[in-house]
Amino acid sequence: MARLFGRGVRVIETDVASKVHALNLGDQAAGGFPRFYVDADVVLPLEAVRRMAARLQEQRVLAVAPRFRMELSGCSWAVRAFYDINGRLPSSREGIGGSGVYGLSEAGRRRFERFPELTADDGFIRLQFTPAERETLHDCHSSVHAPKTLRELITIKTRSHYGTMQLRQHMPELWRNVGGRNGPALGRLALRCPWLWPKLAVYGVVKSATRFRALRQLKNASLIAWERDESSRRG
């Protein structure tokens, strides 16, 4: 599909099945800035790329990301409930992560040499910058397809939770850059919005289940696998 765009697009292939390896291959081949890293299953309008590029060229921030819109068509009520709560929390509005896209200026890319062998590349990038050095642009969005079922939601969120734990374990000195915390916001939602309690219960169950599974993976390397959601890739 990429080759259909003609000579303006260069396709690089590798026998190594690794996202980190692919990111590093792309970096080796790329020569210009700003530079964008986009997950394969994300829809990103060209205008969003232009807005992020313009922001980086102002040199006020070193890293940018768009807000994300979850495509929830065909999803179960529980999945919709989880993302309703998730969208009300600071982590969905601040910094890099969740949108499947981030852009770096040349100065921002100099913060690290290569992408390390870690699960959460977006989390790794987030920690390279203070909250003042990174920005989520609220006037542009990427589209991310949500998993259809609660089971598949827990699968992909386990990978996300594992990646966060891995970063905290390997880069404690950078953890101060993580940014906004969700705990106080969840407390305020519970106190002020009792009609959200059923959805908050779903959110709590998913977070508890994924934390347990991620901890088990972290303690037993033989359990680690690249878990991904297949439901949003069907059709």
C-alpha positions as CSV (number, residue, x, y, z in Angstrom):
1,M,0.0,0.0,0.0
2,A,2.8,2.4,0.8
3,R,4.5,1.8,-2.5
4,L,1.3,2.9,-4.3
5,F,2.2,6.5,-3.4
6,G,5.1,6.4,-5.8
7,R,8.7,7.6,-5.6
8,G,8.0,10.1,-2.8
9,V,7.7,7.2,-0.4
10,R,10.5,4.8,0.5
11,V,9.6,1.5,2.0
12,I,12.1,-0.2,4.2
13,E,11.6,-3.9,5.0
14,T,13.3,-6.1,7.6
15,D,13.1,-9.7,8.8
16,V,13.3,-8.6,12.4
17,A,9.8,-8.5,13.9
18,S,10.3,-5.7,16.4
19,K,8.7,-2.2,16.7
20,V,11.8,-0.8,18.3
21,H,14.0,-2.2,15.5
22,A,11.6,-0.6,13.0
23,L,11.8,2.8,14.8
24,N,15.6,2.7,14.7
25,L,15.7,1.7,11.1
26,G,13.4,4.6,10.2
27,D,15.6,7.0,12.2
28,Q,18.7,5.8,10.3
29,A,17.0,6.4,7.0
30,A,15.4,9.7,7.8
31,G,17.4,12.9,7.2
32,G,15.0,15.7,8.0
33,F,13.2,17.4,10.8
34,P,10.6,17.6,12.4
35,R,10.3,13.9,12.5
36,F,7.1,12.0,13.2
37,Y,6.6,8.5,14.6
38,V,3.2,7.0,13.8
39,D,1.7,3.6,14.7
40,A,0.5,1.6,11.8
41,D,-3.1,1.3,12.9
42,V,-3.6,5.1,13.5
43,V,-5.3,7.5,11.1
44,L,-3.6,10.8,11.1
45,P,-4.9,13.6,8.8
46,L,-2.3,15.5,6.8
47,E,-3.5,18.8,8.4
48,A,-2.6,17.4,11.8
49,V,0.9,16.7,10.7
50,R,1.3,20.2,9.3
51,R,0.0,21.8,12.6
52,M,2.5,19.7,14.7
53,A,5.3,20.5,12.3
54,A,4.6,24.2,12.6
55,R,4.5,24.0,16.3
56,L,7.9,22.3,16.5
57,Q,9.4,24.8,14.0
58,E,8.6,27.6,16.5
59,Q,11.2,25.9,18.8
60,R,9.1,26.6,21.9
61,V,8.6,22.9,22.6
62,L,10.7,19.8,21.6
63,A,8.0,17.2,21.4
64,V,4.4,17.3,20.3
65,A,1.4,14.9,20.0
66,P,-2.2,15.3,18.9
67,R,-5.2,14.5,21.0
68,F,-6.7,11.2,20.2
69,R,-10.2,10.2,19.2
70,M,-11.3,6.7,20.0
71,E,-13.3,5.0,17.3
72,L,-15.8,3.1,19.4
73,S,-18.2,1.8,16.7
74,G,-19.1,-1.8,17.5
75,C,-17.6,-1.8,20.9
76,S,-19.2,-3.2,24.0
77,W,-20.7,-1.0,26.7
78,A,-17.9,-1.9,29.0
79,V,-15.2,-0.7,26.5
80,R,-17.2,2.5,25.9
81,A,-17.5,3.0,29.7
82,F,-13.7,2.6,30.2
83,Y,-12.8,5.2,27.5
84,D,-15.5,7.6,28.7
85,I,-13.7,7.7,32.1
86,N,-10.2,7.6,30.5
87,G,-11.1,10.7,28.4
88,R,-11.9,12.7,31.5
89,L,-8.5,12.2,33.1
90,P,-5.3,14.3,32.9
91,S,-3.3,11.5,31.2
92,S,-5.5,11.8,28.1
93,R,-4.9,15.5,27.7
94,E,-1.3,16.1,28.8
95,G,1.9,15.0,27.2
96,I,2.7,12.1,24.9
97,G,1.0,8.8,24.9
98,G,-2.3,7.2,23.8
99,S,-2.6,9.0,20.4
100,G,-0.2,6.6,18.6
101,V,1.7,9.6,17.2
102,Y,4.5,11.9,18.4
103,G,6.7,14.4,16.7
104,L,10.2,15.5,17.6
105,S,12.3,18.5,16.7
106,E,16.0,18.1,15.9
107,A,16.9,19.3,19.4
108,G,14.4,17.0,20.9
109,R,15.7,14.0,19.0
110,R,19.2,14.7,20.4
111,R,17.9,13.8,23.8
112,F,18.6,10.1,23.2
113,E,20.8,8.0,20.9
114,R,18.6,5.0,19.9
115,F,15.2,3.7,21.0
116,P,15.9,1.1,23.7
117,E,14.5,-2.4,23.9
118,L,11.5,-1.3,25.9
119,T,7.8,-1.9,25.3
120,A,6.5,1.6,25.6
121,D,8.3,3.8,23.1
122,D,5.8,6.7,23.6
123,G,6.3,6.5,27.4
124,F,10.1,6.5,26.8
125,I,9.8,9.6,24.7
126,R,7.5,11.3,27.2
127,L,10.1,10.9,30.0
128,Q,12.8,12.6,27.9
129,F,11.0,15.9,28.3
130,T,9.6,18.0,31.1
131,P,5.9,18.9,30.9
132,A,7.0,22.4,29.7
133,E,9.1,20.9,26.8
134,R,6.3,18.7,25.4
135,E,2.8,19.6,24.3
136,T,-0.5,18.0,23.3
137,L,-2.1,20.0,20.5
138,H,-5.8,20.3,21.2
139,D,-6.7,21.5,17.7
140,C,-5.6,18.3,15.9
141,H,-6.4,14.7,16.4
142,S,-5.5,11.2,15.5
143,S,-8.0,8.4,15.3
144,V,-7.4,5.2,17.2
145,H,-9.6,2.1,16.9
146,A,-10.6,0.7,20.3
147,P,-10.8,-3.0,21.0
148,K,-14.4,-4.4,20.7
149,T,-14.6,-6.5,23.9
150,L,-13.6,-6.1,27.5
151,R,-11.2,-9.1,27.3
152,E,-9.3,-7.5,24.4
153,L,-9.2,-4.2,26.2
154,I,-7.6,-5.9,29.1
155,T,-5.1,-7.5,26.8
156,I,-3.8,-4.3,25.2
157,K,-4.0,-2.3,28.5
158,T,-1.8,-5.0,30.1
159,R,0.9,-4.3,27.5
160,S,0.5,-0.6,28.3
161,H,0.7,-1.1,32.0
162,Y,3.7,-3.4,31.6
163,G,5.5,-0.8,29.5
164,T,4.9,1.8,32.3
165,M,6.3,-0.5,35.0
166,Q,9.3,-1.3,32.8
167,L,10.1,2.4,32.3
168,R,9.7,3.1,36.0
169,Q,12.0,0.2,36.8
170,H,14.7,1.1,34.2
171,M,14.5,4.9,34.3
172,P,13.7,6.0,37.8
173,E,15.7,9.2,37.4
174,L,13.4,10.4,34.7
175,W,10.1,9.5,36.3
176,R,9.7,13.0,37.6
177,N,8.8,14.0,34.0
178,V,5.8,11.7,33.8
179,G,3.4,14.6,34.4
180,G,-0.3,14.6,35.6
181,R,-1.6,11.9,37.9
182,N,-5.0,10.4,37.5
183,G,-5.7,9.5,41.1
184,P,-7.0,12.9,42.3
185,A,-9.1,13.3,39.2
186,L,-10.8,9.9,39.7
187,G,-11.6,10.9,43.3
188,R,-13.2,14.1,42.2
189,L,-15.3,12.2,39.6
190,A,-16.5,9.7,42.2
191,L,-17.5,12.5,44.5
192,R,-19.1,14.9,42.0
193,C,-20.6,12.6,39.4
194,P,-22.4,9.7,41.1
195,W,-24.1,8.8,37.7
196,L,-20.6,7.8,36.5
197,W,-20.2,5.1,39.3
198,P,-21.0,2.2,37.0
199,K,-18.4,3.3,34.5
200,L,-15.9,4.1,37.2
201,A,-16.4,0.5,38.4
202,V,-15.5,-0.8,35.0
203,Y,-12.5,1.5,34.8
204,G,-11.3,0.2,38.2
205,V,-11.8,-3.5,37.2
206,V,-9.7,-3.0,34.0
207,K,-6.9,-1.1,35.8
208,S,-6.8,-3.7,38.6
209,A,-6.8,-6.7,36.2
210,T,-4.1,-5.1,34.0
211,R,-1.9,-4.2,36.9
212,F,-2.1,-7.8,38.2
213,R,-1.2,-9.2,34.8
214,A,1.6,-6.8,34.2
215,L,3.1,-7.4,37.5
216,R,3.1,-11.2,36.8
217,Q,4.8,-10.6,33.5
218,L,7.4,-8.3,35.1
219,K,8.3,-11.0,37.6
220,N,8.3,-13.8,35.1
221,A,10.0,-13.0,31.8
222,S,8.8,-16.2,30.2
223,L,5.2,-14.8,30.3
224,I,6.1,-11.7,28.3
225,A,4.5,-11.7,24.8
226,W,3.5,-8.9,22.4
227,E,-0.2,-8.8,23.3
228,R,-2.3,-6.9,20.8
229,D,-5.9,-6.3,20.1
230,E,-7.1,-8.2,17.0
231,S,-10.8,-7.1,17.2
232,S,-10.1,-3.6,16.0
233,R,-8.1,-5.0,13.0
234,R,-10.9,-7.2,11.6
235,G,-12.6,-6.2,8.5
